Amino acid sequence: MSPQSRRRSPAGGGAPPNALFRELLHAARELLAVRSPLDAELMVSELLGTWWPQRHHTAGGAGVEQVVGEGLVEYAAGQSSPAALALLSGVACLGTPRQAVAAEQAAIRMIDSGVRAPAWADHLGAVTPAECYVNSDEWGDQDEIICVFSYAGEEPHALVSLVDYNTEGMIRDGWVTSRVDKLLEHCRQAAEGKPADAFKQIDPPHARRVLRAALDATDAAEDPPVSESFASYHAFIRARIRALPPAAGRGLRGRRPWSRERRALIAAEFLASDEAEDLSDRQAASRVVDRIIDYGCDQDSGRPLRMSPVKVQNFMLSWLPRRVMLCAADQDAMPHVLAAWVRWAGHKRGLTEGAIGQTLDTVFDSMSTFSRIYRDPAEFGLDEKLVARLLPDSDLEALPRRAFAFPVLEGKHGGVDLSKLDPANPADRRLLLAADHDTRTGSPSAAGVGRHIDRHLAIADRLWRGAPPALWDAAQRLLDGGEDRHLVLHALMDVLDAAGDDEAALEAALRELATGLSDDDLNGLGDR
């Protein structure tokens, strides 16, 4: 595809002009010069990747895949040319389900009208999956998932997808090679002398499950840390995942969820081990190891035993300071318990002493930085009891949004001592929100505003849970723009009311909220 089509950003304030579609269709003329269906698929994937970085943007309530992707299909369907047919044939194989159906129907009509299809069109997407492999690094930070395909035995090729478990299990990179034998031989040679599972064959349904979850994680992220070329391969990767066979029946269900009981058992096993013998404060060690296990279960695809230098650094210097409220004893114990856990987990997983040692070096190197950057909420002038009321689950990241939702937690209102009310208790929330509303308006809440308080309750509940994350993101954008807190709440309530039960519509509207409201719009919300 032309460099111009790759660089141009199609996401604007409205539907893309026909000029953009003409440019993309002009770039598709290159498809007429290729003979290989693999080359054709890769070229179409590159074109479809043009707008992938803007996939979360909306225009007039519609997503970019609808505005640009489906708009391009509609435009090409009206051109009745060999280039248009070639493009439609490619989108029918590689596009989203809606794009694929529309493109296939348009391509059939075009063929029936006499337009000649390219020679590779009959083979496009008609791939047969063969062997699949996983190539893991020593710590399990990353997996290269290798899936081999062919067109009915011809033109074998391998898709290599890099899954990074330190970035929420996303696919961060992908590429294709036709030198399959050379790739596999290189992997086998590199795995010599390493554990048996460093490079191994896996069932195609297992590969499909892993890749599907990893691609979903990448697509869901606002700004995933992917390679520069990833967008060009995205549609190809998506199509090849669809070509892998699904699990039959219930044979493959993914990782077993870690229940509270299962987490407690592994914590008890660790605390009784030789590695934990020298931990002096056993109560603090018990609380700290729970945090380590929770991080592995909830943030690392259910793998609490997997420890690596990168994972340790992310845990100590990013996740803990941002997410967890630790008492002073737990702060002191954390690095020592983590070091003991690294030794114990490494021995259970059969890691070499060298690999365990490198991870321990990261723990020790991070100790001083952890002590410096971990900030107790009390250091910001917040009362310890007040913080405890807002964070019964110790979720430190929730503190600002919960304080935004419940700013009035002390004093008296209607003869009720607000300091005795629990914001985590739905029954107490109405009284707290009514007191906040009366403080702002200067008039007591009456029966006529009961429904209004109900709307505040709905927003407060979502802010308390952080569901969806885009809600608090939108609130922060508006607050950063200097907007009044109460007006921001009303803007959020209006979006919630308009979206109803459609969570996808809610998230899309929240992403556009800060840029879609004028000052007059916000000022008009105060009386609703």
RODO-2510 file (C-alpha; in nm, 4 decimals, decimal comma):
residues 528
     n   res          X          Y          Z
     1     m     0,0000     0,0000     0,0000
     2     s     0,1107     0,3543    -0,0560
     3     p     0,2934     0,5363     0,2250
     4     q     0,0287     0,8066     0,2083
     5     s    -0,2519     0,5624     0,2837
     6     r    -0,0595     0,4190     0,5769
     7     r     0,0138     0,7555     0,7360
     8     r    -0,3198     0,9251     0,6930
     9     s    -0,5487     0,9266     0,9964
    10     p    -0,9094     0,8590     0,8896
    11     a    -1,0716     0,9455     1,2221
    12     g    -1,2145     1,2933     1,2077
    13     g    -1,5105     1,4866     1,3303
    14     g    -1,7532     1,3229     1,0876
    15     a    -1,7822     1,0609     0,8155
    16     p    -1,4665     1,0372     0,6011
    17     p    -1,5014     1,2113     0,2659
    18     n    -1,5112     1,0134    -0,0559
    19     a    -1,1612     1,1466    -0,1223
    20     l    -1,0295     0,9165     0,1494
    21     f    -1,2163     0,6192     0,0062
    22     r    -1,0825     0,7006    -0,3400
    23     e    -0,7307     0,7085    -0,1987
    24     l    -0,7725     0,3731    -0,0277
    25     l    -0,9267     0,2168    -0,3369
    26     h    -0,6425     0,3573    -0,5477
    27     a    -0,3952     0,1879    -0,3126
    28     a    -0,5896    -0,1374    -0,3583
    29     r    -0,4942    -0,1414    -0,7280
    30     e    -0,1679    -0,2993    -0,6158
    31     l    -0,3675    -0,6136    -0,5364
    32     l    -0,4134    -0,6731    -0,9095
    33     a    -0,0387    -0,7233    -0,9528
    34     v     0,0076    -1,0018    -0,6963
    35     r    -0,0357    -1,3730    -0,7599
    36     s    -0,0066    -1,5160    -0,4115
    37     p    -0,3174    -1,5261    -0,1906
    38     l    -0,0866    -1,4815     0,1101
    39     d     0,0567    -1,1612    -0,0334
    40     a    -0,2944    -1,0395    -0,1122
    41     e    -0,4132    -1,1066     0,2435
    42     l    -0,1164    -0,9257     0,3934
    43     m    -0,1742    -0,6237     0,1676
    44     v    -0,5427    -0,6044     0,2596
    45     s    -0,4533    -0,6436     0,6262
    46     e    -0,2171    -0,3478     0,5964
    47     l    -0,4931    -0,1368     0,4447
    48     l    -0,7436    -0,2357     0,7141
    49     g    -0,4839    -0,1488     0,9751
    50     t    -0,4789     0,2124     0,8567
    51     w    -0,7500     0,3122     1,1035
    52     w    -0,6895     0,0490     1,3760
    53     p    -0,5094     0,2967     1,6091
    54     q    -0,8305     0,5063     1,6116
    55     r    -1,0587     0,2045     1,6776
    56     h    -1,2036     0,3556     1,9985
    57     h    -1,2980     0,6861     1,8358
    58     t    -1,6552     0,7581     1,7372
    59     a    -1,8211     0,9967     1,4952
    60     g    -2,1896     1,0705     1,5301
    61     g    -2,2280     0,7773     1,7661
    62     a    -2,0710     0,5289     1,5229
    63     g    -1,7334     0,3605     1,5653
    64     v    -1,4444     0,3970     1,3244
    65     e    -1,4833     0,0395     1,1984
    66     q    -1,8376     0,1286     1,0970
    67     v    -1,7712     0,4779     0,9635
    68     v    -1,4510     0,3989     0,7754
    69     g    -1,4485     0,0219     0,7313
    70     e    -1,8118    -0,0258     0,6322
    71     g    -1,8077     0,3062     0,4495
    72     l    -1,5154     0,1844     0,2380
    73     v    -1,7021    -0,1373     0,1543
    74     e    -2,0075     0,0625     0,0494
    75     y    -1,7937     0,2946    -0,1620
    76     a    -1,6076     0,0067    -0,3302
    77     a    -1,9376    -0,1731    -0,3982
    78     g    -2,0441     0,1195    -0,6145
    79     q    -1,7314     0,1314    -0,8312
    80     s    -1,7625    -0,1951    -1,0311
    81     s    -1,3931    -0,2200    -1,1163
    82     p    -1,1306    -0,4978    -1,0838
    83     a    -0,9553    -0,3037    -0,8046
    84     a    -1,2831    -0,2642    -0,6164
    85     l    -1,3578    -0,6360    -0,6542
    86     a    -1,0092    -0,7268    -0,5331
    87     l    -1,0518    -0,5067    -0,2285
    88     l    -1,3983    -0,6467    -0,1523
    89     s    -1,2638    -1,0029    -0,1834
    90     g    -0,9939    -0,9220     0,0710
    91     v    -1,2319    -0,7534     0,3161
    92     a    -1,4701    -1,0506     0,2901
    93     c    -1,1863    -1,2603     0,4314
    94     l    -1,0190    -1,0209     0,6752
    95     g    -1,2769    -0,7628     0,7820
    96     t    -1,4989    -0,7488     1,0880
    97     p    -1,8079    -0,9749     1,0666
    98     r    -2,0267    -0,6843     0,9454
    99     q    -1,7669    -0,5714     0,6925
   100     a    -1,7111    -0,9292     0,5705
   101     v    -2,0800    -0,9977     0,5062
   102     a    -2,1322    -0,6698     0,3200
   103     a    -1,8112    -0,7157     0,1192
   104     e    -1,8958    -1,0727     0,0197
   105     q    -2,2435    -0,9764    -0,0991
   106     a    -2,1062    -0,6831    -0,2992
   107     a    -1,8313    -0,9005    -0,4520
   108     i    -2,0857    -1,1610    -0,5676
   109     r    -2,2978    -0,8923    -0,7327
   110     m    -1,9908    -0,7490    -0,9031
   111     i    -1,8812    -1,0902    -1,0351
   112     d    -2,2337    -1,1565    -1,1639
   113     s    -2,2181    -0,8251    -1,3512
   114     g    -1,9075    -0,9407    -1,5393
   115     v    -1,6177    -0,7921    -1,3427
   116     r    -1,3254    -1,0336    -1,3458
   117     a    -1,1943    -1,1495    -1,0089
   118     p    -0,8181    -1,1813    -0,9495
   119     a    -0,6759    -1,5328    -0,9732
   120     w    -0,5989    -1,5486    -0,6025
   121     a    -0,9553    -1,4646    -0,4939
   122     d    -1,0727    -1,8285    -0,4868
   123     h    -0,7950    -1,9203    -0,2434
   124     l    -0,8189    -1,6149    -0,0181
   125     g    -0,8799    -1,7189     0,3401
   126     a    -0,9189    -2,0860     0,2451
   127     v    -0,6383    -2,1902     0,4762
   128     t    -0,5831    -2,5156     0,6596
   129     p    -0,4233    -2,4957     1,0053
   130     a    -0,1426    -2,7382     1,0817
   131     e     0,0916    -2,7582     1,3805
   132     c     0,1014    -2,4943     1,6533
   133     y     0,3879    -2,4298     1,8946
   134     v     0,4692    -2,2134     2,1929
   135     n     0,8163    -2,0704     2,2418
   136     s     0,8505    -1,9345     2,5985
   137     d     1,1242    -1,7317     2,7607
   138     e     1,2886    -1,8529     3,0798
   139     w     1,0602    -1,6652     3,3208
   140     g     0,7396    -1,6945     3,1216
   141     d     0,7221    -1,3192     3,0571
   142     q     0,6461    -1,3734     2,6911
   143     d     0,5222    -1,6520     2,4664
   144     e     0,5746    -1,6703     2,0933
   145     i     0,2725    -1,8573     1,9613
   146     i     0,3606    -2,0094     1,6240
   147     c     0,0758    -2,1320     1,4051
   148     v     0,1430    -2,2980     1,0697
   149     f    -0,1090    -2,2704     0,7842
   150     s    -0,1269    -2,3557     0,4156
   151     y    -0,3625    -2,3190     0,1212
   152     a    -0,4660    -2,6844     0,0779
   153     g    -0,1049    -2,7907     0,1277
   154     e     0,0394    -2,5158    -0,0884
   155     e     0,2292    -2,2043     0,0187
   156     p     0,2871    -2,2993     0,3852
   157     h     0,3447    -2,0069     0,6177
   158     a     0,3718    -1,9410     0,9887
   159     l     0,2073    -1,6664     1,1913
   160     v     0,4178    -1,5716     1,4930
   161     s     0,2340    -1,3759     1,7648
   162     l     0,4143    -1,2328     2,0673
   163     v     0,2016    -1,2519     2,3846
   164     d     0,3358    -1,0408     2,6721
   165     y     0,2095    -1,1368     3,0178
   166     n     0,3580    -0,8264     3,1778
   167     t     0,1157    -0,6132     2,9755
   168     e    -0,2060    -0,7916     3,0763
   169     g    -0,1461    -1,0776     2,8327
   170     m    -0,1697    -0,8642     2,5175
   171     i    -0,0429    -0,9511     2,1730
   172     r     0,2259    -0,6879     2,1256
   173     d     0,3666    -0,7968     1,7911
   174     g     0,3036    -1,0339     1,5050
   175     w     0,4671    -1,1302     1,1803
   176     v     0,4477    -1,3884     0,9021
   177     t     0,7158    -1,6015     0,7402
   178     s     0,7065    -1,8538     0,4582
   179     r     1,0336    -2,0103     0,5775
   180     v     0,8549    -2,2398     0,8170
   181     d     1,1157    -2,5169     0,8404
   182     k     1,3963    -2,2699     0,9092
   183     l     1,1900    -2,0956     1,1806
   184     l     1,1070    -2,4211     1,3615
   185     e     1,4639    -2,5486     1,3416
   186     h     1,5907    -2,2209     1,4871
   187     c     1,3441    -2,2525     1,7777
   188     r     1,4484    -2,6125     1,8454
   189     q     1,8155    -2,5219     1,8496
   190     a     1,7575    -2,2236     2,0783
   191     a     1,5665    -2,4487     2,3220
   192     e     1,8499    -2,6995     2,3601
   193     g     1,9656    -2,7208     2,7214
   194     k     1,6528    -2,5392     2,8457
   195     p     1,3515    -2,6900     3,0257
   196     a     1,1421    -2,9253     2,8152
   197     d     0,8525    -2,6790     2,7915
   198     a     1,0681    -2,3932     2,6573
   199     f     0,9593    -2,4884     2,3038
   200     k     0,6772    -2,7344     2,2599
   201     q     0,3885    -2,8231     2,0342
   202     i     0,0378    -2,7311     2,1476
   203     d    -0,3087    -2,8198     2,0220
   204     p    -0,4563    -2,5705     1,7725
   205     p    -0,7695    -2,5160     1,9911
   206     h    -0,5399    -2,4221     2,2795
   207     a    -0,3525    -2,1784     2,0539
   208     r    -0,6850    -2,0287     1,9449
   209     r    -0,7972    -1,9746     2,3048
   210     v    -0,4704    -1,8079     2,4075
   211     l    -0,4528    -1,5861     2,0993
   212     r    -0,8207    -1,4893     2,1170
   213     a    -0,7855    -1,3721     2,4773
   214     a    -0,4593    -1,1918     2,3991
   215     l    -0,6026    -1,0106     2,0956
   216     d    -0,9099    -0,9093     2,2951
   217     a    -0,6804    -0,7584     2,5599
   218     t    -0,4908    -0,5628     2,2946
   219     d    -0,8066    -0,4379     2,1252
   220     a    -0,9601    -0,3282     2,4563
   221     a    -0,6622    -0,1131     2,5578
   222     e    -0,6744     0,2573     2,4719
   223     d    -0,3051     0,2785     2,3830
   224     p    -0,1501    -0,0699     2,3889
   225     p     0,2322    -0,0941     2,3745
   226     v     0,2394    -0,2708     2,0392
   227     s     0,5077    -0,2676     1,7712
   228     e     0,4982    -0,0104     1,4921
   229     s     0,3973    -0,2773     1,2418
   230     f     0,1265    -0,4415     1,4548
   231     a    -0,1642    -0,2473     1,3029
   232     s    -0,0682    -0,3784     0,9582
   233     y    -0,0937    -0,7376     1,0794
   234     h    -0,3973    -0,6969     1,3057
   235     a    -0,6654    -0,8024     1,0562
   236     f    -0,4509    -1,0946     0,9370
   237     i    -0,3986    -1,2161     1,2947
   238     r    -0,7714    -1,1856     1,3647
   239     a    -0,8569    -1,3893     1,0547
   240     r    -0,6009    -1,6609     1,1299
   241     i    -0,7332    -1,6973     1,4847
   242     r    -1,0783    -1,7564     1,3357
   243     a    -0,9264    -2,0244     1,1097
   244     l    -0,7991    -2,2262     1,4072
   245     p    -1,0414    -2,4944     1,5295
   246     p    -1,2338    -2,4220     1,8492
   247     a    -1,2266    -2,6614     2,1417
   248     a    -1,4668    -2,9508     2,1080
   249     g    -1,7368    -2,9531     2,3767
   250     r    -1,5944    -2,8519     2,7134
   251     g    -1,2491    -2,9950     2,6670
   252     l    -1,0685    -2,6608     2,6880
   253     r    -1,2013    -2,4150     2,9413
   254     g    -0,8950    -2,1966     3,0003
   255     r    -0,7205    -2,1474     3,3315
   256     r    -0,9154    -2,2534     3,6377
   257     p    -1,0209    -1,9444     3,8363
   258     w    -0,8371    -1,8924     4,1628
   259     s    -1,0983    -1,9020     4,4377
   260     r    -1,0354    -1,7432     4,7766
   261     e    -0,9909    -2,0911     4,9249
   262     r    -0,7358    -2,1904     4,6643
   263     r    -0,5415    -1,8682     4,7227
   264     a    -0,5456    -1,9274     5,0978
   265     l    -0,4093    -2,2803     5,0543
   266     i    -0,1116    -2,1687     4,8473
   267     a    -0,0422    -1,8873     5,0964
   268     a    -0,0422    -2,1379     5,3817
   269     e     0,1918    -2,3669     5,1878
   270     f     0,4355    -2,0793     5,1344
   271     l     0,4263    -1,9621     5,4972
   272     a     0,5098    -2,3170     5,6118
   273     s     0,8058    -2,3456     5,3720
   274     d     1,1781    -2,3229     5,4460
   275     e     1,2000    -2,0065     5,2327
   276     a     0,9566    -1,8244     5,4635
   277     e     1,1109    -1,9497     5,7856
   278     d     1,3112    -1,6316     5,8566
   279     l     1,0184    -1,3900     5,8168
   280     s     0,9859    -1,2366     6,1626
   281     d     0,6440    -1,0675     6,1469
   282     r     0,4200    -1,3595     6,0539
   283     q     0,0992    -1,1540     6,0558
   284     a     0,2425    -0,8963     5,8174
   285     a     0,3869    -1,1763     5,6028
   286     s     0,0426    -1,3360     5,5775
   287     r    -0,1181    -1,0094     5,4647
   288     v     0,1632    -0,9322     5,2196
   289     v     0,1664    -1,2730     5,0554
   290     d    -0,2066    -1,2343     4,9933
   291     r    -0,1242    -0,9231     4,7875
   292     i     0,1422    -1,1095     4,5904
   293     i    -0,0972    -1,3942     4,5144
   294     d    -0,3811    -1,1581     4,4203
   295     y    -0,1526    -0,9766     4,1770
   296     g    -0,0517    -1,3017     4,0080
   297     c    -0,4074    -1,4324     3,9916
   298     d    -0,5794    -1,1131     3,8800
   299     q    -0,3110    -0,9335     3,6784
   300     d    -0,1025    -1,2193     3,5353
   301     s    -0,3535    -1,4600     3,3837
   302     g    -0,3898    -1,6657     3,7025
   303     r    -0,0185    -1,7370     3,7494
   304     p     0,0881    -1,6331     4,1000
   305     l     0,3945    -1,8614     4,0932
   306     r     0,5390    -1,6925     3,7861
   307     m     0,7998    -1,4409     3,8983
   308     s     1,0461    -1,2533     3,6795
   309     p     1,2544    -0,9359     3,7004
   310     v     1,0001    -0,7415     3,4944
   311     k     0,7010    -0,8712     3,6892
   312     v     0,8689    -0,7901     4,0221
   313     q     0,9436    -0,4366     3,9090
   314     n     0,5901    -0,3819     3,7829
   315     f     0,4487    -0,5169     4,1090
   316     m     0,6679    -0,3172     4,3481
   317     l     0,7056     0,0102     4,1636
   318     s     0,3798     0,0433     3,9710
   319     w     0,0908    -0,1731     4,0901
   320     l     0,1450    -0,1588     4,4673
   321     p     0,1967     0,2190     4,4992
   322     r    -0,1026     0,2802     4,2749
   323     r    -0,3467     0,0156     4,3885
   324     v    -0,2967    -0,1054     4,7457
   325     m    -0,3104     0,0671     5,0824
   326     l    -0,0512    -0,0900     5,3105
   327     c    -0,0033    -0,0265     5,6803
   328     a     0,3470     0,0601     5,8007
   329     a     0,4221    -0,2981     5,9069
   330     d     0,3208    -0,4337     5,5668
   331     q     0,5291    -0,1714     5,3859
   332     d     0,8351    -0,2821     5,5840
   333     a     0,7648    -0,6509     5,5290
   334     m     0,6806    -0,6349     5,1593
   335     p     1,0307    -0,6600     5,0019
   336     h     1,1395    -0,9394     5,2387
   337     v     0,8253    -1,1460     5,1840
   338     l     0,8524    -1,0911     4,8093
   339     a     1,2126    -1,2142     4,8074
   340     a     1,1116    -1,5285     4,9984
   341     w     0,8219    -1,5832     4,7563
   342     v     1,0568    -1,5488     4,4569
   343     r     1,2811    -1,8235     4,5974
   344     w     0,9898    -2,0520     4,6891
   345     a     0,7963    -2,0052     4,3629
   346     g     1,1121    -2,0386     4,1548
   347     h     1,1972    -2,3711     4,3166
   348     k     0,8410    -2,4990     4,2654
   349     r     0,8544    -2,4042     3,8969
   350     g     1,1970    -2,5608     3,8497
   351     l     1,3754    -2,2414     3,7483
   352     t     1,7524    -2,2334     3,7456
   353     e     1,9335    -2,0664     4,0331
   354     g     2,0563    -1,8086     3,7835
   355     a     1,7026    -1,7135     3,6831
   356     i     1,5926    -1,6956     4,0472
   357     g     1,8998    -1,4882     4,1318
   358     q     1,8294    -1,2313     3,8609
   359     t     1,4748    -1,1877     3,9916
   360     l     1,6039    -1,1511     4,3479
   361     d     1,8490    -0,8842     4,2292
   362     t     1,5522    -0,6858     4,0985
   363     v     1,3760    -0,7168     4,4357
   364     f     1,6812    -0,5890     4,6221
   365     d     1,7492    -0,3125     4,3668
   366     s     1,3873    -0,1943     4,3956
   367     m     1,3733    -0,1791     4,7756
   368     s     1,4951     0,1785     4,8181
   369     t     1,2806     0,3056     4,5323
   370     f     0,9745     0,1295     4,6749
   371     s     1,0303     0,2896     5,0162
   372     r     1,0623     0,6298     4,8525
   373     i     0,7654     0,6208     4,6151
   374     y     0,5109     0,4314     4,8260
   375     r     0,3030     0,7030     4,9886
   376     d     0,0704     0,6443     5,2798
   377     p    -0,2612     0,8362     5,2315
   378     a    -0,1977     1,0006     5,5704
   379     e     0,0952     1,1868     5,4123
   380     f    -0,1529     1,3788     5,1987
   381     g    -0,3366     1,5091     5,5054
   382     l    -0,6181     1,2551     5,4896
   383     d    -0,7546     1,1233     5,8161
   384     e    -0,6776     0,7544     5,8620
   385     k    -1,0324     0,6688     5,9707
   386     l    -1,1826     0,8568     5,6766
   387     v    -0,9559     0,6717     5,4329
   388     a    -1,0498     0,3401     5,5926
   389     r    -1,4200     0,4164     5,5333
   390     l    -1,3551     0,4852     5,1666
   391     l    -1,1194     0,1908     5,1223
   392     p    -1,2602    -0,1102     5,3092
   393     d    -1,1007    -0,3228     5,0338
   394     s    -0,7638    -0,1354     5,0532
   395     d    -0,7952    -0,0477     4,6832
   396     l    -0,5779     0,2641     4,6886
   397     e    -0,6508     0,3436     4,3239
   398     a    -1,0192     0,3866     4,4149
   399     l    -0,9538     0,6639     4,6684
   400     p    -0,9834     0,9708     4,4381
   401     r    -1,2978     0,8546     4,2594
   402     r    -1,4690     0,7503     4,5844
   403     a    -1,3773     1,0797     4,7492
   404     f    -1,5250     1,2518     4,4426
   405     a    -1,8466     1,0497     4,4756
   406     f    -1,8774     1,0998     4,8558
   407     p    -1,7132     1,4306     4,9530
   408     v    -1,9236     1,4774     5,2680
   409     l    -1,8471     1,2101     5,5282
   410     e    -1,8482     1,4088     5,8515
   411     g    -2,0771     1,6498     6,0395
   412     k    -2,4504     1,6180     6,0951
   413     h    -2,7451     1,6246     5,8592
   414     g    -3,1066     1,6008     5,9719
   415     g    -2,9900     1,4902     6,3137
   416     v    -2,7812     1,2060     6,1669
   417     d    -2,4108     1,1811     6,2520
   418     l    -2,2528     1,1383     5,9078
   419     s    -1,9281     1,0078     6,0549
   420     k    -2,1165     0,6946     6,1599
   421     l    -2,2393     0,6172     5,8085
   422     d    -2,0665     0,3645     5,5845
   423     p    -2,0337     0,4722     5,2166
   424     a    -1,9922     0,1051     5,1242
   425     n    -2,3428     0,0394     5,2602
   426     p    -2,6143     0,1136     5,0004
   427     a    -2,8577     0,2142     5,2780
   428     d    -2,6177     0,4786     5,4115
   429     r    -2,5262     0,6179     5,0718
   430     r    -2,8567     0,7988     5,0206
   431     l    -2,8099     0,9964     5,3442
   432     l    -2,4522     1,0882     5,2520
   433     l    -2,5511     1,1979     4,9008
   434     a    -2,8511     1,3940     5,0317
   435     a    -2,6226     1,5778     5,2736
   436     d    -2,3810     1,6569     4,9900
   437     h    -2,6670     1,7823     4,7719
   438     d    -2,8057     2,0048     5,0485
   439     t    -2,4599     2,1458     5,1218
   440     r    -2,4266     2,2511     4,7594
   441     t    -2,7794     2,3882     4,7074
   442     g    -2,8337     2,5319     5,0571
   443     s    -3,1795     2,3774     5,0835
   444     p    -3,2906     2,0522     5,2478
   445     s    -3,3751     1,7544     5,0305
   446     a    -3,7487     1,7117     4,9830
   447     a    -3,9538     1,4248     4,8561
   448     g    -3,9636     1,5896     4,5137
   449     v    -3,5925     1,5419     4,4637
   450     g    -3,5961     1,1737     4,5579
   451     r    -3,5660     1,0658     4,1976
   452     h    -3,2818     1,3123     4,1536
   453     i    -3,0933     1,1530     4,4443
   454     d    -3,1578     0,8151     4,2806
   455     r    -2,9598     0,9362     3,9804
   456     h    -2,6770     1,0433     4,2101
   457     l    -2,6902     0,6995     4,3724
   458     a    -2,6517     0,5263     4,0356
   459     i    -2,3423     0,7325     3,9509
   460     a    -2,1964     0,6929     4,3007
   461     d    -2,2331     0,3162     4,2813
   462     r    -2,0481     0,3039     3,9500
   463     l    -1,7751     0,5345     4,0745
   464     w    -1,7345     0,3224     4,3866
   465     r    -1,6850     0,0106     4,1732
   466     g    -1,4965     0,1831     3,8936
   467     a    -1,7368     0,0431     3,6368
   468     p    -1,6699     0,1245     3,3651
   469     p    -1,3193     0,2753     3,4003
   470     a    -1,4115     0,5249     3,1279
   471     l    -1,6557     0,6890     3,3744
   472     w    -1,3829     0,8167     3,6057
   473     d    -1,1606     0,8987     3,3073
   474     a    -1,4344     1,1234     3,1686
   475     a    -1,4895     1,2869     3,5080
   476     q    -1,1185     1,3645     3,5395
   477     r    -1,1042     1,5174     3,1923
   478     l    -1,3918     1,7496     3,2774
   479     l    -1,2480     1,8367     3,6183
   480     d    -0,9089     1,9078     3,4641
   481     g    -1,0876     2,1505     3,2336
   482     g    -1,1986     2,3519     3,5384
   483     e    -1,5583     2,2322     3,5512
   484     d    -1,7598     2,2324     3,8761
   485     r    -1,7864     1,8928     4,0464
   486     h    -2,1662     1,8938     4,0646
   487     l    -2,2008     1,9898     3,6982
   488     v    -1,9630     1,7094     3,6068
   489     l    -2,1819     1,4643     3,7999
   490     h    -2,4862     1,5843     3,6074
   491     a    -2,3052     1,5436     3,2770
   492     l    -2,2178     1,1861     3,3734
   493     m    -2,5757     1,1175     3,4826
   494     d    -2,7124     1,2388     3,1501
   495     v    -2,4771     1,0096     2,9614
   496     l    -2,5769     0,7171     3,1841
   497     d    -2,9468     0,7863     3,1313
   498     a    -2,9038     0,8112     2,7535
   499     a    -2,7077     0,4860     2,7291
   500     g    -2,9563     0,2829     2,9336
   501     d    -2,8430    -0,0795     2,9551
   502     d    -2,6077    -0,0528     2,6550
   503     e    -2,2613    -0,0673     2,8152
   504     a    -2,0835    -0,0318     2,4805
   505     a    -2,2793     0,2851     2,4017
   506     l    -2,2032     0,4158     2,7504
   507     e    -1,8286     0,3711     2,7093
   508     a    -1,8312     0,5279     2,3637
   509     a    -2,0254     0,8301     2,4910
   510     l    -1,7939     0,8710     2,7895
   511     r    -1,4866     0,8753     2,5673
   512     e    -1,6329     1,1639     2,3710
   513     l    -1,7852     1,3486     2,6676
   514     a    -1,5092     1,5953     2,7491
   515     t    -1,4754     1,7104     2,3885
   516     g    -1,8450     1,7010     2,3101
   517     l    -1,9776     1,9487     2,5711
   518     s    -1,9658     2,3240     2,5460
   519     d    -1,9641     2,5573     2,8458
   520     d    -2,3320     2,6315     2,7835
   521     d    -2,4084     2,2592     2,7834
   522     l    -2,2421     2,2138     3,1208
   523     n    -2,3979     2,5231     3,2744
   524     g    -2,7400     2,3992     3,1704
   525     l    -2,6981     2,0783     3,3664
   526     g    -2,7105     2,2353     3,7114
   527     d    -3,0892     2,2630     3,7250
   528     r    -3,1710     1,9103     3,6109
***
